Amino acid sequence: MSTALVWFRRDFRVADNPALHHALAQHAQVIPVYLHTPDDEGSWLPGAASRWWLHHTLTAHAARLAALGAPLVIRSGADTLTELQKLIAETGATAVHWNRLYEPAIVARDKQIKAALRDAGITAESHNSALLVEPWEIRTGGGDPYRVFTPFWRNAVARPVRDPLPAPARIPAPAKLPVSLPVDALKLLPAIRWDGGFYKHWTPGETGAWAQTEAFCADGAARYHDQRDLPAAASTSSLSPHLHFGEIGPVQLVQRTRRLMAENHAQGLVGNVEHFVRELGWREFSHHLLFHYPATTDQPMYDKFAAFPWRDPADYADDLRAWQRGQTGVPIVDAGMRQLWHTGWMHNRVRMIVASFLTKNLLIPWQEGARWFWDTLLDASLPQNSLGWQWAAGCGADAAPYFRIFNPVLQSAKFDAEGVYLRRWVPEIAKLPDASLHAPWEAKPAIWLAAKFSPGQDYPKPVVSLSESRDRALAAYARIKGGAEG
């Protein structure tokens, strides 16, 4: 009776899971396994917020698999290949199936594992569960990887999307399974429980992913195009952590939202749904870029930006700390950073604002922001984090021009005009009138007095002048802009 191991990584679902599907089709018995070997995955180890989600999605996934008849076998070690070899020896498995990941260090590691297993006579097969289009499948007319989103997506979106694979009704497992660790043994949760806010906002796991998908389809999808930039509106999908951990896949999301579009054509959903699918395209683009340009996790895509005159760490330490803690004195920036700390997530428009403020107004290297997001975001994806920060800093593929410096006050007034988002996350300024919320330091003393508000005491004054820091950034970019786009 042939047995296969299905090695779960960030594909914690049973529906539309190609590795599980192929293992069930080809083998009489299947053993689901999870190997906790973070030191074997390069220098970008999962951050604290990601570990929180991992703990809970593993718990949910283990329960789902057990209900289908195949409990999840959890192991921990320093070397993934060694752990797989141990399991093969213990179970007599003749095959290992897994779904691909695309981070550079993991790609290299998985190639070595596949070669070693095949050399030992074990069937080793990897599959695509995470992307609509894999990074090597499309190129420019000249045969190069894409660096600009629009032509990339024009090529990618023209390709047919396969039908999602069904969830199995049962997973046949051997009567005797290898010894497994409990999820708690992995010690993924924080020792100091700063994660209380996460539980109010998130339900990790495949069931939670579908509940969030249906909630979005019932409400936010109809307003997505018009309201997705409003941080106080519940019109974004909030699916990024579920996507990152593979609790739902892009194939499933495209199929579900386009079905919604077909069912409600008269209600004007077409543009909204296609705009949402286009945003999934940015996720695809980030994987394409990181696969072809692996150094962009730490280095700017365009070499000229390596000489950018950032401030020295000793000079910017206090400003960086103020930014991290949401104490810059600029309300929209502080609101976003506090939302991130308390919920593990930040609205996308606000992500762009806080990133522009850090890199351009404060002249702090984008790598500092990328590392902070990596540790605090529940949806911390190495491809998307790298693309997003290089876009904000103006040094990456399809980046915002170097001279585009978001004015956080104007952005705040445009996208949170009534201050709903600001009042939620920066309650110190809540009593100020709407017109004064976005730049409290500019309000007249009479307004401060009426609101019983004291700038610098109740809430910090800005750590930097927005106008002066903008001029400083432009001068810094002028020093390296020649040829930066090439």
For each residue, the residues with C-beta under 8 A, 3 or more apart:
1: 28 29
2: 26 27 28 29 94 95
3: 27 28 29 30 31 91 92 93 94 95 174
4: 23 26 27 29 30 31 93 94 95 96 97 123
5: 23 30 31 32 33 84 87 88 91 93 95 96 97
6: 19 20 23 30 31 32 33 96 97 98
7: 19 33 34 35 84 96 97 98
8: 11 12 19 32 33 34 61 72 98
9: 34 98 99 101 246
10: 101 130 244 245 246
11: 8 17 19 99 129 130 246 249
12: 8 57 58 60 61 205 206 245 246 247
13: 16 17 61 206 209 246 247 248 249
14: 17 20 64 65 68 167 168 171 206
15: 164 165 166 167 206 252
16: 13 129 164 165 166 167 249 251 252
17: 11 13 14 20 21 99 129 165
18: 21 22 99 127 128 129 165
19: 6 7 8 11 22 23 97 98 99 125 126 127 129
20: 6 14 17 23 24 30 32 97 168 171
21: 17 18 24 25 165 168
22: 18 19 25 26 97 125 127
23: 4 5 6 19 20 26 27 30 95 97
24: 20 21 27 30 168 171 172
25: 21 22
26: 2 4 22 23 95
27: 2 3 4 23 24 30 94 95
28: 1 2 3 172
29: 1 2 3 4 172 173 174
30: 3 4 5 6 20 23 24 27 70 171 172 173
31: 3 4 5 6 70 73 87 91 93 173 174 177 178
32: 5 6 8 20 65 70 71 72 73 171 173
33: 5 6 7 8 72 73 74 75 87
34: 7 8 9 58 72 73 74 75
35: 7 75 76 77 80 83 84
36: 74 75 76 77 181 186
37: 40 41 76 77 78 79 80 83
38: 41 45 46
39: 45 78
40: 37 78 79 80 109
41: 37 38 44 45 103 105 106 109
42: 45 103 104 105 106 109
43: 105
44: 41 103 105 297 374 382
45: 38 39 41 42
46: 38 50 51 54 380
47: 50 51 374 375 376 377 380
48: 51 52 190 375 376
49: 52 53 195 198 344 375 376 377 378 380
50: 46 47 53 54 377 378 380
51: 46 47 48 54 55 188 189 190
52: 48 49 55 56 188 189 190 195 198 344 378
53: 49 50 56 57 202 204 241 245 344 378
54: 46 50 51 57 58 188 245
55: 51 52 58 59 183 186 188 189
56: 52 53 59 60 204 205
57: 12 53 54 60 61 204 205 245 247
58: 12 34 54 55 61 62 72 74 183 186 188
59: 55 56 62 63 183 205
60: 12 56 57 63 64 204 205 206 207 208
61: 8 12 13 57 58 64 65 72 205 206
62: 58 59 65 66 71 72 74 183
63: 59 60 66 67
64: 14 60 61 67 68 205 206 207
65: 14 32 61 62 68 70 71 72 171
66: 62 63 69 70 71 72
67: 63 64
68: 14 64 65 168 169 170 171
69: 66 170 171 172 173
70: 30 31 32 65 66 171 172 173
71: 32 62 65 66 173 177 180
72: 8 32 33 34 58 61 62 65 66 180
73: 31 32 33 34 87 177 178 180
74: 33 34 36 58 62 180 181 182 183 185 186
75: 33 34 35 36 83 86 87 178 180 181
76: 35 36 37 181 185 186
77: 35 36 37 80 82 83
78: 37 39 40 82
79: 37 40 82 83
80: 35 37 40 77 83 84 109 113
81: 84 85 112 113 116 117
82: 77 78 79 85 86
83: 35 37 75 77 79 80 86 87
84: 5 7 35 80 81 87 88 96 113 117
85: 81 82 88 89 120
86: 75 82 83 89 90
87: 5 31 33 73 75 83 84 90 91 93 178
88: 5 84 85 91 92 93 96 117 122
89: 85 86
90: 86 87 178
91: 3 5 31 87 88 174 178
92: 3 88
93: 3 4 5 31 87 88 96 122
94: 2 3 4 27 122 123
95: 2 3 4 5 23 26 27 122 123 124 125
96: 4 5 6 7 84 88 93 117 122 123 124 125
97: 4 5 6 7 19 20 22 23 125 126 127
98: 6 7 8 9 19 110 125 126 127
99: 9 11 17 18 19 126 127 128 129 130 246
100: 110 126 127 128 129 130 134
101: 9 10 106 107 110 130
102: 106 107 130 131 135 287 290 291 383
103: 41 42 44 106 107 290 382 383
104: 42 107 108 290 291 294 297
105: 41 42 43 44 108 109
106: 41 42 101 102 103 109 110
107: 101 102 103 104 110 111 291
108: 104 105 111 112
109: 40 41 42 80 105 106 112 113
110: 98 100 101 106 107 113 114 126
111: 107 108 114 115
112: 81 108 109 115 116
113: 80 81 84 109 110 116 117 124
114: 110 111 117 118 124 126
115: 111 112 118 119
116: 81 112 113 119 120
117: 81 84 88 96 113 114 120 122 123 124
118: 114 115 121 122 123 124
119: 115 116
120: 85 116 117
121: 118
122: 88 93 94 95 96 117 118
123: 4 94 95 96 117 118
124: 95 96 113 114 117 118
125: 19 22 95 96 97 98
126: 19 97 98 99 100 110 114
127: 18 19 22 97 98 99 100
128: 18 99 100 131 134
129: 11 16 17 18 19 99 100 246 249
130: 10 11 99 100 101 102 246 249 250 287
131: 102 128 134 135 250 284 287
132: 156 159 161 250 251 254 280 284
133: 137 138 156 159 284 288
134: 100 128 131 137
135: 102 131 145 287 288 291 292
136: 291
137: 133 134
138: 133 146 152 155 156 159 288
139: 142 143 144 145 146
140: 143 144 145 146 151
141:
142: 139
143: 139 140
144: 139 140
145: 135 139 140 288 289 291 292 293
146: 138 139 140 149 151 152 155 285 288 289 397
147: 289 301 397 398
148: 151 152 397 398
149: 146 152 153 281 282 285 397 398
150: 153 154
151: 140 146 148 154 155
152: 138 146 148 149 155 156 281 284 285 288
153: 149 150 156 157 278 281 284 285
154: 150 151 157 158
155: 138 146 151 152 158 159
156: 132 133 138 152 153 159 281 284
157: 153 154 277 278 281
158: 154 155
159: 132 133 138 155 156
160:
161: 132 251 254 255
162: 251
163: 251 255
164: 15 16 249 251 252 255
165: 15 16 17 18 21
166: 15 16
167: 14 15 16
168: 14 20 21 24 68 171
169: 68
170: 68 69
171: 14 20 24 30 32 65 68 69 70 168
172: 24 28 29 30 69 70
173: 29 30 31 32 69 70 71 177
174: 3 29 31 91 177
175:
176:
177: 31 71 73 173 174 180
178: 31 73 75 87 90 91
179:
180: 71 72 73 74 75 177
181: 36 74 75 76 185 186
182: 74 185
183: 55 58 59 62 74 186 188
184: 187
185: 74 76 181 182
186: 36 55 58 74 76 181 183
187: 184
188: 51 52 54 55 58 183
189: 51 52 55 193 195
190: 48 51 52 193 194 195
191:
192:
193: 189 190 196
194: 190
195: 49 52 189 190 198 199 344
196: 193 199 200
197: 200 201 342 343 344
198: 49 52 195 201 202 343 344 378
199: 195 196 202
200: 196 197 343
201: 197 198 343 344 345
202: 53 198 199 208 241 343 344 378
203: 207 208 211 212
204: 53 56 57 60 208 241 242 245 247
205: 12 56 57 59 60 61 64 208 209 247
206: 12 13 14 15 60 61 64 209 210 247 248
207: 60 64 203 210 211
208: 60 202 203 204 205 211 212 242 247
209: 13 205 206 212 213 239 242 247 248
210: 206 207 213 214 248
211: 203 207 208 214 215
212: 203 208 209 215 216 237 238 239 242
213: 209 210 216 217 237 239 242 248 253 256
214: 210 211 217 218
215: 211 212 218 219 220
216: 212 213 219 220 221 237 238 239
217: 213 214 221 256 257 260
218: 214 215 221
219: 215 216 222 223 234 235
220: 215 216 223 224 227 234 235 236 237
221: 216 217 218 224 237 257 260 269 272 273 276
222: 219 264 267 268 269 272
223: 219 220 226 227 233 235 272
224: 220 221 227 228 235 236 237 272 273 275 276
225: 228 271 272 275
226: 223 235 272
227: 220 223 224 230 233 235
228: 224 225 235 236 275 279 348 349
229: 349 415
230: 227 233 235 349 415 416
231: 335 336 347 349 350 415 416 421
232: 416 418 420 421 424
233: 223 227 230
234: 219 220
235: 219 220 223 224 226 227 228 230
236: 220 224 228 347 348
237: 212 213 216 220 221 224 240 276
238: 212 216 345
239: 209 212 213 216 242 243 248 253
240: 237 243 244 345 379 381
241: 53 202 204 244 245 344 345 378 379
242: 204 208 209 212 213 239 245 247 248
243: 239 240 246 247 248 249 250 253 283 379
244: 10 240 241 378 379 380 381
245: 10 12 53 54 57 204 241 242
246: 9 10 11 12 13 99 129 130 243 249
247: 12 13 57 204 205 206 208 209 242 243
248: 13 206 209 210 213 239 242 243 252 253
249: 11 13 16 129 130 164 243 246 252 253
250: 130 131 132 243 253 254 280 283 284
251: 16 132 161 162 163 164 254 255
252: 15 16 164 248 249 255 256
253: 213 239 243 248 249 250 256 257 280
254: 132 161 250 251 257 258 277 280
255: 161 163 164 251 252 258 259
256: 213 217 252 253 259 260
257: 217 221 253 254 260 261 273 276 277
258: 254 255 261 262 273 277
259: 255 256 262 263
260: 217 221 256 257 263 264 269 273
261: 257 258 264 265 269 270 273 274
262: 258 259 265
263: 259 260
264: 222 260 261 267 269
265: 261 262 269 270
266:
267: 222 264
268: 222 271 272
269: 221 222 260 261 264 265 272 273
270: 261 265 273 274
271: 225 268 274 275
272: 221 222 223 224 225 226 268 269 275 276
273: 221 224 257 258 260 261 269 270 276 277
274: 261 270 271 277 278
275: 224 225 228 271 272 278 279
276: 221 224 237 257 272 273 279 280
277: 157 254 257 258 273 274 280 281
278: 153 157 274 275 281 282
279: 228 275 276 282 283
280: 132 250 253 254 276 277 283 284
281: 149 152 153 156 157 277 278 284 285
282: 149 278 279 285 286 384 387
283: 243 250 279 280 286 287 381 383 384
284: 131 132 133 152 153 156 250 280 281 287 288
285: 146 149 152 153 281 282 288 289 387 397 398
286: 282 283 289 290 381 383 384 386 387 388
287: 102 130 131 135 283 284 290 291 383
288: 133 135 138 145 146 152 284 285 291 292
289: 145 146 147 285 286 292 293 296 301 383 386 387 396 397
290: 102 103 104 286 287 293 294 296 297 382 383 386 387
291: 102 104 107 135 136 145 287 288 294
292: 135 145 288 289
293: 145 289 290 296 301 397
294: 104 290 291 297
295: 298 299
296: 289 290 293 299 300 301 386 387 390 396 397
297: 44 104 290 294 370 382 386
298: 295 367
299: 295 296 306
300: 296 303 305 306 308 390 393 395 396
301: 147 289 293 296 305 390 395 396 397 399
302: 305 395 396 484 485 486
303: 300 306
304: 307 480 482 483 484
305: 300 301 302 308 393 394 395 480 484
306: 299 300 303
307: 304 479 480
308: 300 305 395 476 477 479 480
309: 363 476 479 480
310: 363 364 365
311: 315 316 362 363 364
312: 315 316
313: 316 317
314: 317
315: 311 312
316: 311 312 313 319 320 362 363 364
317: 313 314 320 321
318: 321 322 463
319: 316 322 323 328 362 364 463 464
320: 316 317 323 324 358 362 364 368
321: 317 318 324 325
322: 318 319 325 327 328 329 460 463
323: 319 320 326 328 333 337 354 357 358 362 364
324: 320 321 337 372
325: 321 322 337 341
326: 323 333 334 335 336 337 338 341 425 426
327: 322 334 460
328: 319 322 323 333 334 337 357 460 462 463 464
329: 322 334 441 459 460 461 462 463
330: 333 334 357 408 409 462 466
331: 334 335 412 422 426 429 437 438 439 440
332: 335 336 350 353 408 409 411 412 416 421 422 438
333: 323 326 328 330 336 337 353 354 357 408
334: 326 327 328 329 330 331 337 338 425 426
335: 231 326 331 332 338 339 350 421 422 424 425 426
336: 231 326 332 333 339 340 346 347 350 351 353 354 425
337: 323 324 325 326 328 333 334 340 341 346 354
338: 326 334 335 341 342 425 426
339: 335 336 342 343 345 346 347 350 425
340: 336 337 343 344 345 346 373 376 377
341: 325 326 337 338 376
342: 197 338 339
343: 197 198 200 201 202 339 340 346
344: 49 52 53 195 197 198 201 202 241 340 376 377 378 379
345: 201 238 240 241 339 340 377 378 379
346: 336 337 339 340 343 350 351 354 377
347: 231 236 336 339 350 351 421
348: 228 236 351 352
349: 228 229 230 231 352 353 411 415
350: 231 332 335 336 339 346 347 353 354 421
351: 336 346 347 348 354 355 373 388
352: 348 349 355 356 388 392 406
353: 332 333 336 349 350 356 357 406 408 411 412
354: 323 333 336 337 346 350 351 357 358 369
355: 351 352 358 359 366 369 388 389 392 393
356: 352 353 359 360 361 392 400 404 405 406 408
357: 323 328 330 333 353 354 360 361 362 406 408
358: 320 323 354 355 361 362 364 366 368 369
359: 355 356 362 363 364 365 366 369 389 392 393 394
360: 356 357 363 393 405 406 469 470 473
361: 356 357 358 405 408 464 466 469 470 473
362: 311 316 319 320 323 357 358 359 463 464 469
363: 309 310 311 316 359 360 469 472 473 476
364: 310 311 316 319 320 323 358 359 368 369
365: 310 359 368 369
366: 355 358 359 369 370 389 390 392 393 395
367: 298 370 371 389
368: 320 358 364 365 371 372
369: 354 355 358 359 364 365 366 372 373 389 392
370: 297 366 367 373 374 385 386 389
371: 367 368 374 375
372: 324 368 369 375 376
373: 340 351 369 370 376 377 380 385 388 389
374: 44 47 370 371 377 380 382 385
375: 47 48 49 371 372 380
376: 47 48 49 340 341 344 372 373 380
377: 47 49 50 340 344 345 346 373 374 380 385
378: 49 50 52 53 198 202 241 244 344 345
379: 240 241 243 244 344 345 384
380: 46 47 49 50 244 373 374 375 376 377 385
381: 240 244 283 286 384 385
382: 44 103 290 297 374 385 386
383: 102 103 283 286 287 289 290 386 387
384: 282 283 286 379 381 387 388
385: 370 373 374 377 380 381 382 388 389
386: 286 289 290 296 297 370 382 383 389 390 396
387: 282 285 286 289 290 296 383 384 390 391 396 397
388: 286 351 352 355 373 384 385 391 392
389: 355 359 366 367 369 370 373 385 386 392 393 396
390: 296 300 301 366 386 387 393 395 396 397 399
391: 387 388 394 396 397 398 399 400
392: 352 355 356 359 366 369 388 389 399 400
393: 300 305 355 359 360 366 389 390 396 399
394: 305 359 391 399 400 401 402 404 477 484
395: 300 301 302 305 308 366 390 399 484
396: 289 296 300 301 302 386 387 389 390 391 393 399
397: 146 147 148 149 285 289 293 296 301 387 390 391
398: 147 148 149 285 391
399: 301 390 391 392 393 394 395 396
400: 356 391 392 394 404
401: 394 404
402: 394 477 481 484
403: 474 477
404: 356 394 400 401
405: 356 360 361 470 473 474
406: 352 353 356 357 360 410 411
407: 410 411 466 470
408: 330 332 333 353 356 357 361 411 412 466
409: 330 332 412 413 438 439 466
410: 406 407 413 414
411: 332 349 353 406 407 408 414 415
412: 331 332 353 408 409 415 416 422 437 438
413: 409 410 416 417 438
414: 410 411 417
415: 229 230 231 349 411 412
416: 230 231 232 332 412 413 419 420 421 422 438
417: 413 414 434
418: 232 434
419: 416 422 423 434 437 438
420: 232 416 423 424
421: 231 232 332 335 347 350 416 424 425
422: 331 332 335 412 416 419 425 426 429 437 438
423: 419 420 426 427 429 430 437
424: 232 335 420 421 427
425: 326 334 335 336 338 339 421 422
426: 326 331 334 335 338 422 423 429 430 459
427: 423 424 430
428: 453 458 459
429: 331 422 423 426 432 437 440 453 458 459
430: 423 426 427
431: 451 452 453
432: 429 436 437 440 443 447 451 453
433: 436 437 447 451
434: 417 418 419 437
435: 438
436: 432 433 439 440 442 443 447 451
437: 331 412 419 422 423 429 432 433 434 440
438: 331 332 409 412 413 416 419 422 435
439: 331 409 436 442 443
440: 331 429 432 436 437 443 448 453 455 459
441: 329 455 461 462
442: 436 439
443: 432 436 439 440 447 448
444: 447 448
445: 448 449
446: 449 450
447: 432 433 436 443 444 450 451 453
448: 440 443 444 445 451 453 454 455
449: 445 446 452
450: 446 447
451: 431 432 433 436 447 448
452: 431 449
453: 428 429 431 432 440 447 448 458 459
454: 448 457 458
455: 440 441 448 458 459 461
456: 459 460 461
457: 454
458: 428 429 453 454 455
459: 329 426 428 429 440 453 455 456
460: 322 327 328 329 456 463
461: 329 441 455 456
462: 328 329 330 441 465 466
463: 318 319 322 328 329 362 460
464: 319 328 361 362 468 469
465: 462 468 469
466: 330 361 407 408 409 462 469 470
467: 470 471
468: 464 465 471 472
469: 360 361 362 363 464 465 466 472 473
470: 360 361 405 407 466 467 473 474
471: 467 468 474 475
472: 363 468 469 475 476
473: 360 361 363 405 469 470 476 477
474: 403 405 470 471 477 478
475: 471 472 478 479
476: 308 309 363 472 473 479 480
477: 308 394 402 403 473 474 480 481
478: 474 475 481
479: 307 308 309 475 476
480: 304 305 307 308 309 476 477 484
481: 402 477 478 484
482: 304
483: 304 486
484: 302 304 305 394 395 402 480 481
485: 302
486: 302 483
